[in-house]
């Protein structure tokens, strides 16, 4: 059996290629939209991907299942759960597909993939036992998707907090408890291959280790250990969950009804200086500046959004840009494909053009208008303007632990709708923990016409100096 784990750093997402070397076929579990990476890797191993399967309707990225179906690969998906969470794009289609229920299985050469209904994170969620028939008659491991992670379990609140369903958070947590009890009966030697690692918003305490075992998780996974009673588990698992990025609702919708088919990655053109000027003024368009916040602060095109090309790129871009907006990237040439692929994986396909930092410098030298971010420190709060308010864009859980007296809290991932509650006549002094989240939030507020100042400072150090 051939086994390969793929990791997307920005989305902290794992996909799995499982192949039978005896007959040269393979299955991909939880593929992302950019499927060529899996096909190319399989080919290097003399394998052909003949099946693709999802664990559930994903909320944090566009699934590659439909892209595989378009290429004639047989796809498998869950037929569990309620009527509101089914793969609508498969029903009635002419794709080669099979819908799976608990206990159903299929084979790839000598490999058997068996579905296990593991609801709680979502109603339709399936995990998959993998048995290498050439060596054993029992599964060696289970691909758990967003059910069990290293150090955590999948959050049961997303259908309510991200997808907008009402009064489902607690019932989902109670369903998850029952699934967890079943997990605890699994053999301790069994390997666990999770759908996400540290950095994913699909849990609150995910570990960075790429795989684990049932036995290890039973000993050290606090979410599993909290399941001493149903109420204890529900209280523990719902407490402190981070605010989901705004784009999660759109991902749920698109993966349910069918992701758009656009024929691969967008191919944006390099803009001339005249075209940069037009893009800056274009209605329904956004300039997405991928430079570091220090560079952005000293000079950027007015109205630009900031999203440095780091691990938070998808989260910020997905939370601040809508699917209908045309995107113009400020990005270095050698990172263009990376940025376009990251946006493509979260369904932001309208990337029309790009320009570089050197282009921006020439644009500035031609006398075009540039903007700066006003910056202050926490010490400056002692002399802040009267008509100002401190805006804390950290998570609610961080805010509840330690905050500035009188500050208001809107998590940076929820600021696009949250800013509607802010007054245009006030000056907002924006902070987070060290300046990363507050910088992107300040740029968003300024684009919307708010008077916003970036507090570029260390919050923990500031609070440590304050009187007890």
C-alpha positions in Angstrom: 0.0 0.0 0.0 1.2 3.5 -0.9 0.3 6.3 1.6 0.9 10.0 1.2 -0.3 12.9 3.3 -0.6 16.3 1.6 -0.5 19.5 3.8 -1.7 22.9 2.9 0.1 25.3 5.3 -2.3 28.3 5.1 -5.5 26.2 5.5 -3.8 23.7 7.8 -5.5 21.0 5.7 -4.5 17.4 5.2 -5.5 15.3 2.2 -4.5 11.6 1.8 -3.5 9.6 -1.2 -3.9 5.8 -0.7 -2.7 3.6 -3.5 -2.6 -0.1 -4.4 0.8 -0.6 -6.0 -0.2 -4.1 -7.2 -2.7 -2.7 -9.8 -1.5 1.0 -10.0 -4.7 2.6 -8.7 -5.3 5.1 -5.9 -7.9 7.1 -4.0 -7.6 10.6 -2.7 -9.4 11.6 0.5 -10.5 15.2 1.1 -8.9 16.8 -2.0 -8.7 20.5 -2.3 -9.8 22.3 -5.5 -6.3 22.4 -7.0 -6.3 18.7 -7.9 -3.3 18.6 -10.3 -1.0 18.4 -7.3 -2.4 15.0 -6.4 -2.6 13.7 -10.0 1.0 14.7 -10.6 2.3 13.1 -7.4 0.3 9.9 -8.1 1.8 9.7 -11.6 5.3 9.9 -10.2 4.5 6.8 -8.1 3.1 5.0 -11.2 -0.4 5.3 -9.8 -3.6 6.6 -11.3 -6.3 8.2 -9.2 -9.5 6.3 -9.9 -11.5 7.4 -6.9 -12.0 10.5 -4.8 -13.9 10.8 -1.5 -14.9 13.6 0.9 -15.5 13.1 4.6 -18.1 15.9 4.7 -19.3 19.2 3.2 -16.3 21.3 4.0 -16.6 24.9 5.5 -13.0 26.1 5.1 -12.1 25.4 1.5 -13.5 24.4 -1.8 -13.5 20.6 -2.3 -11.8 19.1 -5.3 -14.4 16.4 -5.6 -16.2 18.1 -8.4 -13.0 18.7 -10.3 -12.2 15.0 -10.1 -15.8 14.1 -11.2 -15.3 16.4 -14.2 -12.3 14.4 -15.2 -14.2 11.1 -15.1 -12.9 9.9 -11.8 -15.5 8.1 -9.7 -16.4 10.1 -6.6 -17.8 9.0 -3.3 -19.7 11.2 -0.8 -21.9 10.9 2.2 -25.6 10.1 2.0 -26.0 10.4 5.8 -27.3 13.3 7.8 -30.5 15.4 7.2 -31.9 16.7 4.0 -30.3 20.1 4.4 -26.8 18.8 4.2 -26.6 16.6 1.1 -24.4 16.8 -2.0 -26.9 18.5 -4.2 -24.6 18.8 -7.2 -24.3 15.0 -7.4 -28.0 14.2 -7.3 -29.3 13.8 -10.9 -25.9 14.4 -12.4 -24.2 12.3 -15.0 -21.0 12.0 -13.0 -19.7 8.6 -12.0 -20.5 8.7 -8.3 -21.7 6.7 -5.3 -23.3 7.9 -2.1 -22.2 6.2 1.0 -23.9 5.3 4.3 -22.5 3.9 7.5 -20.8 0.6 6.9 -20.6 0.9 3.1 -17.2 0.2 1.5 -15.4 0.2 -1.8 -12.1 -1.1 -3.1 -9.1 0.3 -4.8 -7.1 -2.8 -5.8 -6.3 -4.5 -2.6 -7.3 -1.5 -0.5 -10.7 -1.4 1.2 -12.2 1.9 2.2 -15.1 1.6 4.7 -17.4 4.4 5.7 -18.1 5.1 9.4 -20.8 7.7 10.2 -19.3 10.1 12.7 -21.8 13.0 13.1 -21.4 16.0 15.4 -19.1 18.3 13.5 -21.7 18.0 10.7 -24.7 15.7 10.4 -23.4 13.9 7.3 -19.8 13.5 8.4 -18.1 10.2 7.5 -14.7 8.8 8.6 -13.0 6.1 6.6 -11.3 3.0 7.8 -8.4 1.9 5.5 -7.5 -1.8 5.3 -4.5 -3.1 3.3 -5.9 -6.4 2.0 -2.5 -7.5 0.9 -1.2 -7.5 4.4 -4.2 -7.6 6.8 -7.9 -8.2 7.2 -8.3 -5.3 9.7 -8.0 -1.6 9.2 -4.6 -0.1 10.1 -6.0 3.4 10.4 -8.9 5.8 10.0 -9.1 9.1 8.1 -11.2 11.1 10.5 -11.7 14.3 8.6 -13.0 16.9 11.0 -14.1 14.4 13.6 -10.9 13.7 15.6 -7.8 15.8 15.4 -4.5 15.6 17.2 -5.4 17.1 20.5 -8.9 18.1 19.7 -12.2 17.2 18.0 -14.1 19.0 15.3 -16.1 21.9 16.6 -19.9 21.3 16.6 -21.0 24.9 16.4 -20.2 25.8 12.8 -23.7 25.1 11.4 -24.9 27.8 13.7 -22.0 30.2 14.0 -20.9 30.0 10.4 -23.7 28.6 8.3 -26.6 30.4 10.0 -28.7 27.5 11.2 -30.5 28.4 14.4 -30.4 26.4 17.7 -28.3 23.5 16.4 -25.1 24.1 18.3 -26.0 22.3 21.5 -27.8 19.4 19.8 -24.7 18.9 17.5 -22.4 18.9 20.5 -24.6 16.1 22.1 -24.5 14.2 18.9 -20.7 14.6 18.8 -20.6 13.2 22.4 -22.2 10.0 21.2 -19.7 9.7 18.4 -16.8 10.3 20.7 -18.1 7.4 23.0 -17.9 5.2 19.9 -14.4 6.4 19.1 -13.3 5.3 22.5 -14.1 1.7 21.7 -11.7 1.6 18.8 -8.4 -0.4 19.1 -5.7 1.8 20.6 -3.1 0.8 17.9 -5.2 2.2 15.2 -3.7 5.2 13.4 -5.7 8.4 13.1 -5.2 10.6 10.0 -6.9 13.9 10.7 -8.3 16.4 8.2 -6.6 19.5 9.8 -3.6 20.5 11.9 -2.6 23.4 14.0 -3.8 26.7 12.6 -7.2 25.5 11.4 -10.3 27.3 12.6 -12.2 23.9 12.6 -11.2 23.4 16.2 -9.7 25.3 19.1 -6.6 23.3 20.2 -5.3 21.3 17.2 -1.9 19.9 17.5 0.9 20.3 14.8 1.8 16.6 14.7 0.6 15.2 11.4 -0.9 11.9 12.7 -1.7 10.1 15.8 -3.3 6.9 17.2 -6.5 6.2 19.0 -4.6 5.2 22.2 -2.6 8.4 22.3 -5.6 10.6 21.8 -7.5 8.7 24.6 -4.7 9.6 26.9 -3.9 13.2 25.9 -6.7 14.7 23.9 -8.5 17.1 26.4 -11.7 17.1 24.3 -11.9 13.4 24.5 -11.0 13.3 28.1 -13.8 15.8 28.9 -16.4 13.3 27.8 -16.8 11.9 31.3 -20.5 12.9 31.0 -22.5 14.3 28.2 -23.0 17.7 29.9 -19.4 18.0 30.8 -18.4 17.4 27.2 -21.0 19.8 25.8 -19.9 22.6 28.1 -16.2 22.0 27.4 -16.5 21.7 23.6 -18.6 24.8 23.1 -16.5 27.0 25.4 -13.9 29.2 23.8 -14.5 28.3 20.2 -13.0 31.1 18.0 -15.2 33.2 15.7 -15.3 31.4 12.3 -13.9 33.3 9.3 -16.7 35.0 7.4 -16.1 32.9 4.2 -17.0 29.6 5.9 -20.7 30.1 5.2 -19.9 30.5 1.5 -17.7 27.4 1.4 -20.6 25.3 3.0 -23.0 26.6 0.4 -20.6 26.1 -2.6 -19.6 22.6 -1.6 -23.2 21.7 -1.1 -24.6 23.0 -4.4 -21.5 22.5 -6.4 -18.3 24.5 -6.8 -18.0 26.6 -9.9 -16.0 25.1 -12.8 -13.7 27.7 -14.3 -11.2 25.5 -16.0 -8.3 25.7 -13.6 -6.4 28.6 -11.9 -7.2 32.1 -13.0 -4.5 33.7 -15.2 -4.3 37.4 -14.2 -2.5 39.8 -16.5 0.2 42.2 -15.3 -1.2 45.7 -15.2 0.3 48.8 -16.8 0.6 51.9 -14.7 -2.5 53.3 -16.4 -4.4 50.1 -15.6 -3.3 50.3 -12.0 -4.9 53.8 -11.8 -8.1 52.5 -13.3 -8.2 49.5 -11.0 -7.8 51.8 -8.0 -11.0 53.6 -9.0 -13.0 50.7 -10.3 -16.4 50.0 -8.7 -16.9 46.5 -7.5 -13.1 45.9 -7.4 -10.5 45.6 -4.7 -6.8 45.9 -4.6 -5.3 43.2 -2.3 -1.9 44.2 -1.1 0.1 41.2 0.0 3.2 43.0 1.3 4.1 43.0 5.0 2.3 45.5 7.2 5.3 47.8 7.7 5.6 48.3 3.9 1.8 48.8 3.6 1.8 51.4 6.4 4.3 53.8 4.9 2.6 53.8 1.4 -0.2 52.1 -0.4 -2.9 52.8 -2.9 -5.9 54.4 -1.1 -8.6 51.9 -0.4 -6.4 48.9 -0.7 -6.9 45.9 1.6 -4.0 44.3 3.3 -3.4 40.6 3.6 0.3 39.5 3.8 1.0 36.3 2.0 1.5 34.3 5.2 -0.5 31.6 7.1 -3.4 34.0 7.6 -3.7 35.0 3.9 -6.8 32.8 3.2 -8.5 33.7 6.4 -8.1 37.5 5.9 -8.8 37.5 2.2 -11.8 35.2 2.6 -13.2 37.3 5.4 -12.8 40.7 3.7 -13.5 40.0 0.0 -16.8 38.9 -1.4 -17.1 36.5 -4.3 -18.5 39.2 -6.6 -15.6 41.6 -6.2 -12.9 41.7 -8.9 -9.5 41.3 -7.4 -6.2 43.1 -8.4 -3.2 41.7 -6.5 -0.1 43.6 -5.4 2.3 40.7 -5.3 5.8 39.8 -6.3 6.0 37.8 -9.5 7.5 34.7 -8.0 4.6 34.4 -5.5 1.8 35.2 -8.0 0.7 31.6 -8.6 0.8 30.9 -4.8 -1.5 33.8 -4.1 -3.9 32.9 -7.0 -4.0 29.3 -5.9 -4.8 30.3 -2.3 -7.7 32.5 -3.4 -8.9 29.8 -5.9 -9.0 27.2 -3.0 -11.5 29.4 -1.1 -13.6 30.3 -4.2 -12.3 33.8 -4.9 -11.9 33.3 -8.6 -12.2 36.8 -10.0 -8.4 37.6 -10.0 -8.2 39.9 -13.0 -4.7 41.4 -12.7 -1.6 42.0 -10.7 1.3 44.4 -10.2 4.5 44.4 -8.2 6.1 46.6 -5.5 8.4 48.0 -8.2 5.3 48.9 -10.3 3.8 50.6 -7.2 7.0 52.7 -6.8 6.8 53.9 -10.4 3.1 54.6 -9.9 4.0 56.8 -6.9 6.8 58.5 -8.8 4.3 59.5 -11.5 2.5 61.6 -8.8 -0.4 59.3 -8.1 -2.0 59.5 -4.7 -0.7 57.3 -1.9 -2.0 56.6 1.6 -0.4 55.8 4.9 -1.6 54.2 8.1 -1.6 56.3 11.2 0.3 54.4 13.9 0.4 54.8 17.7 1.5 52.7 20.7 -0.4 51.7 23.8 1.4 54.3 25.7 -0.2 56.9 23.5 -3.6 55.9 24.8 -3.0 58.2 27.8 -3.4 61.2 25.4 -5.9 59.8 23.0 -8.4 62.1 21.3 -11.7 62.7 23.0 -13.9 61.3 20.2 -12.0 58.1 20.0 -12.7 54.5 20.9 -10.5 51.5 21.3 -11.4 48.6 19.0 -10.0 45.2 20.0 -10.0 42.8 17.0 -8.8 39.7 18.9 -11.0 36.7 19.5 -13.8 37.0 22.1 -12.0 34.4 24.3 -8.9 36.6 24.3 -10.9 39.7 25.0 -12.7 38.1 28.0 -9.3 37.2 29.6 -7.7 40.6 29.3 -8.8 43.9 27.8 -8.5 47.6 27.9 -11.2 49.3 29.9 -14.0 50.6 27.7 -12.8 48.8 24.6 -15.2 47.2 22.2 -14.5 43.8 20.6 -15.1 42.6 17.1 -13.0 39.7 15.9 -11.0 40.6 12.8 -12.6 37.7 10.9 -16.1 39.1 11.5 -15.3 42.8 10.9 -16.8 43.0 7.4 -20.3 42.8 8.8 -19.4 44.1 12.2 -18.1 47.4 11.0 -21.7 48.4 10.2 -22.2 49.0 13.9 -19.3 51.4 14.0 -19.9 55.2 13.9 -18.3 57.1 11.0 -17.6 60.2 13.1 -15.4 58.4 15.6 -11.7 57.7 15.5 -11.1 54.0 16.1 -7.8 52.9 17.8 -7.4 49.3 16.6 -5.4 46.7 18.4 -4.8 43.0 18.7 -2.0 41.1 20.4 1.0 42.2 18.4 -0.3 44.2 15.4 -0.9 41.6 12.6 -4.7 41.3 12.9 -5.1 45.0 13.8 -3.2 46.0 10.7 -5.5 44.2 8.2 -8.5 45.4 10.2 -7.4 49.0 10.1 -6.9 48.8 6.3 -10.5 47.4 6.0 -11.9 50.2 8.1 -10.1 52.9 6.2 -11.4 51.5 2.9 -14.9 51.9 4.3 -14.3 55.5 5.2 -13.7 55.1 8.9 -11.1 57.1 10.7 -8.9 54.3 12.0 -5.5 54.2 13.7 -3.3 51.1 14.0 -1.9 50.4 17.5 1.4 48.8 16.5 2.5 47.4 19.9 2.7 44.3 22.1 -0.5 44.0 24.2 0.8 41.5 26.7 3.8 43.7 27.5 1.5 46.7 27.9 -0.9 44.9 30.2 2.0 43.6 32.3 3.0 47.1 33.1 -0.4 48.1 34.3 -1.3 48.2 38.0 -3.0 45.1 39.2 
